[in-house]
Amino acid sequence: MIHSLRGKLIHVEPSAAVVECGGIGFKCGVSMSTQANLPPVGSEAFLYTHMAVSQDNVALYGFATREELSCFRMLTGVSGIGSKTAVAALSALSPEQIAVSVASGDYKTLTRANGIGPKQAQRIVLELKDKVAKDFGSPDMGGVAVISGGAPAGGANKSSEAIGALMVLGCAADEAARLVSRLDPELTVEQMIAGALKLMSN
């Protein structure tokens, strides 16, 4: 498994970038977001990677951030969602937007991505919400009440959505709850996610 690549960026084309490491050029599929964050060709680049292996193909995908990589893996874990569709979703929406959509049950936002129709979007929300609900492990995690199906209860609505969104981005349930508990409860869900990610980076 190739965890990441660091080397010279030698070529960029729509939805792909080539990073040369030790004389070998690794072609990675990338989202528009990652592509926009690449340095100029000829400069050193760093990408987190995921190798997708199917019956008739092996492909390498690159990501600018850990959050994008985690969101990609969560999306491709949904039945019927392949790597190209996940990259399309990450080209249309940020990992945080996808995570908030899942946590809040807003499947319509996901249909902004090419190749994701209403039925696929509903499946993404349903399957990932179920996964997040199971990963909470107990009815009360970190003081945030959660009811069956991942739906938030009572006044903990925003905090619960933020925790669910952070879990979609790869954060463990207890860590997500701990981070959110340190934030101002008056913040929006998006602000909570941004604040929690900042705390994680620190």
Backbone torsions as a table, in degrees:
resi	resn	phi	psi	omega
1	MET	NA	129.7	177.1
2	ILE	-91.5	112.7	-176.9
3	HIS	-75.0	-42.2	-176.9
4	SER	-162.2	166.8	177.3
5	LEU	-128.9	135.7	171.8
6	ARG	-133.7	120.6	-178.7
7	GLY	-178.9	-165.7	-178.0
8	LYS	-81.9	130.9	174.3
9	LEU	-78.0	113.2	-174.1
10	ILE	-108.1	-13.3	-179.2
11	HIS	-162.1	141.3	175.4
12	VAL	-134.8	135.3	175.9
13	GLU	-142.2	168.2	-179.3
14	PRO	-52.4	121.9	176.8
15	SER	70.0	15.6	180.0
16	ALA	-153.6	152.2	176.2
17	ALA	-144.2	146.7	179.3
18	VAL	-116.0	121.7	178.2
19	VAL	-112.1	125.9	-178.9
20	GLU	-93.4	123.0	179.2
21	CYS	-128.3	118.2	179.1
22	GLY	59.7	34.7	178.0
23	GLY	85.2	-1.3	179.2
24	ILE	-110.7	129.2	178.3
25	GLY	-92.1	119.1	179.4
26	PHE	-100.0	116.6	178.6
27	LYS	-89.0	123.1	-177.6
28	CYS	-118.4	135.8	168.6
29	GLY	-72.7	135.4	-177.8
30	VAL	-135.6	154.9	174.4
31	SER	-79.9	166.7	177.5
32	MET	-63.7	-32.3	178.9
33	SER	-65.4	-48.1	178.0
34	THR	-64.0	-41.0	-180.0
35	GLN	-60.7	-39.4	179.9
36	ALA	-66.8	-22.7	-178.8
37	ASN	-96.3	2.2	178.5
38	LEU	-72.3	148.6	175.9
39	PRO	-75.5	174.8	177.5
40	PRO	-62.0	149.8	176.3
41	VAL	-56.8	134.5	-176.6
42	GLY	101.4	-13.5	179.1
43	SER	-93.8	166.7	176.7
44	GLU	-74.5	135.2	179.0
45	ALA	-126.3	153.9	176.0
46	PHE	-132.9	131.9	178.1
47	LEU	-136.5	135.3	165.4
48	TYR	-75.0	145.9	-173.6
49	THR	-129.6	158.2	173.7
50	HIS	-139.6	129.3	177.7
51	MET	-99.1	118.5	179.2
52	ALA	-98.4	120.5	-177.7
53	VAL	-116.5	122.2	175.9
54	SER	-121.8	-177.6	-175.6
55	GLN	-61.8	-33.4	-175.8
56	ASP	-125.9	15.5	-177.5
57	ASN	-158.6	146.5	172.1
58	VAL	-127.5	124.1	-177.2
59	ALA	-134.7	145.8	179.1
60	LEU	-109.3	134.2	179.0
61	TYR	-119.9	142.0	-177.8
62	GLY	-119.0	148.0	-175.4
63	PHE	-139.0	140.7	-177.7
64	ALA	-73.6	-29.1	-176.6
65	THR	-133.0	159.3	175.9
66	ARG	-63.9	-35.5	-179.4
67	GLU	-62.7	-40.8	179.4
68	GLU	-66.2	-41.4	177.8
69	LEU	-61.9	-46.2	-179.8
70	SER	-62.8	-41.3	179.7
71	CYS	-65.5	-40.2	176.8
72	PHE	-58.7	-46.3	-178.4
73	ARG	-66.4	-37.4	177.2
74	MET	-65.5	-42.0	-179.0
75	LEU	-65.0	-43.8	-178.5
76	THR	-72.6	-10.4	174.5
77	GLY	-81.3	-9.1	178.4
78	VAL	-83.3	135.0	-178.4
79	SER	-59.5	130.4	178.0
80	GLY	87.1	-2.3	179.6
81	ILE	-106.5	111.6	179.8
82	GLY	-92.9	178.9	-177.0
83	SER	-61.3	-42.7	-178.3
84	LYS	-65.4	-38.4	178.0
85	THR	-66.9	-39.3	178.3
86	ALA	-63.7	-41.2	178.3
87	VAL	-65.5	-38.7	177.6
88	ALA	-61.7	-40.7	178.4
89	ALA	-63.0	-41.9	-179.6
90	LEU	-75.2	-13.9	173.8
91	SER	-81.8	-30.2	-178.4
92	ALA	-90.8	-28.6	-175.3
93	LEU	-135.8	149.6	175.6
94	SER	-75.8	159.6	176.3
95	PRO	-55.1	-38.0	-180.0
96	GLU	-65.2	-40.7	178.7
97	GLN	-64.4	-41.0	178.3
98	ILE	-64.1	-44.4	-178.7
99	ALA	-62.7	-42.3	178.6
100	VAL	-65.1	-39.8	179.2
101	SER	-60.7	-43.2	178.9
102	VAL	-66.1	-47.8	-175.9
103	ALA	-63.7	-33.1	-177.2
104	SER	-95.3	-5.8	-179.4
105	GLY	78.1	18.1	-178.1
106	ASP	-87.4	81.4	-177.2
107	TYR	-73.4	-23.6	-177.2
108	LYS	-62.0	-34.9	178.9
109	THR	-61.6	-35.6	-177.9
110	LEU	-67.1	-23.0	-179.3
111	THR	-72.9	-4.2	174.9
112	ARG	-69.8	-17.0	179.8
113	ALA	-83.3	139.0	177.0
114	ASN	-60.8	131.3	176.3
115	GLY	90.5	-2.8	178.0
116	ILE	-112.1	107.7	177.4
117	GLY	-91.0	177.8	-178.4
118	PRO	-55.5	-42.7	-178.2
119	LYS	-65.8	-42.4	177.9
120	GLN	-65.0	-41.3	-179.6
121	ALA	-62.2	-42.2	177.9
122	GLN	-64.0	-37.9	178.6
123	ARG	-65.4	-40.8	178.5
124	ILE	-59.6	-49.2	-178.9
125	VAL	-62.0	-45.8	-177.4
126	LEU	-63.1	-50.8	-175.9
127	GLU	-67.8	-40.8	-178.6
128	LEU	-73.6	-33.9	176.6
129	LYS	-65.4	-40.8	177.6
130	ASP	-62.5	-41.4	-179.8
131	LYS	-64.8	-44.5	178.9
132	VAL	-61.8	-42.2	-179.9
133	ALA	-61.0	-42.0	179.2
134	LYS	-66.4	-37.9	-177.2
135	ASP	-71.9	-16.8	176.0
136	PHE	-63.4	-35.4	171.7
137	GLY	79.4	-24.7	179.9
138	SER	-149.4	158.9	-178.0
139	PRO	-68.2	-13.1	-179.8
140	ASP	-141.9	108.5	-177.8
141	MET	-116.5	115.7	176.4
142	GLY	64.2	27.7	178.7
143	GLY	82.3	3.6	-179.9
144	VAL	-105.4	118.0	-176.5
145	ALA	-76.0	135.5	178.3
146	VAL	-135.6	133.5	178.4
147	ILE	-105.6	173.4	-175.8
148	SER	-52.0	137.5	178.6
149	GLY	87.9	2.8	177.6
150	GLY	84.4	3.7	-178.6
151	ALA	-76.0	135.4	-178.8
152	PRO	-73.5	150.9	-178.1
153	ALA	-119.4	144.2	172.5
154	GLY	58.2	-146.4	-176.3
155	GLY	-73.7	-3.7	-179.1
156	ALA	-87.2	14.2	-173.9
157	ASN	-51.3	-57.3	-176.0
158	LYS	-66.0	-42.3	179.8
159	SER	-62.5	-41.1	180.0
160	SER	-65.2	-42.1	178.0
161	GLU	-63.6	-40.6	179.8
162	ALA	-64.1	-41.6	178.7
163	ILE	-64.0	-45.7	178.2
164	GLY	-59.4	-41.7	179.7
165	ALA	-64.8	-41.6	178.6
166	LEU	-63.4	-34.8	178.1
167	MET	-68.3	-35.2	175.0
168	VAL	-62.4	-29.8	179.8
169	LEU	-85.7	5.7	173.7
170	GLY	101.2	4.5	-179.9
171	CYS	-83.9	139.3	177.6
172	ALA	-66.6	151.1	-175.2
173	ALA	-57.7	-47.6	-176.7
174	ASP	-67.5	-36.7	178.5
175	GLU	-68.1	-41.9	178.6
176	ALA	-61.2	-45.1	179.4
177	ALA	-62.7	-40.8	-179.8
178	ARG	-63.4	-43.6	-178.8
179	LEU	-65.6	-45.7	-178.6
180	VAL	-64.9	-33.6	-179.4
181	SER	-65.4	-18.8	-180.0
182	ARG	-87.7	-3.7	-175.0
183	LEU	-101.7	160.6	177.6
184	ASP	-66.9	121.4	-178.1
185	PRO	-65.5	-12.0	179.1
186	GLU	-83.6	-7.7	178.6
187	LEU	-67.7	156.6	173.2
188	THR	-72.9	166.5	178.2
189	VAL	-59.2	-44.3	-179.7
190	GLU	-61.7	-40.1	179.0
191	GLN	-67.6	-36.1	176.8
192	MET	-63.1	-43.8	179.7
193	ILE	-62.3	-47.2	179.8
194	ALA	-60.9	-42.2	179.4
195	GLY	-65.3	-41.1	179.0
196	ALA	-65.8	-40.6	178.2
197	LEU	-64.7	-35.2	177.2
198	LYS	-66.8	-41.2	177.3
199	LEU	-62.8	-39.3	179.3
200	MET	-63.8	-41.9	-178.0
201	SER	-68.0	-26.7	179.1
202	ASN	-80.0	NA	NA
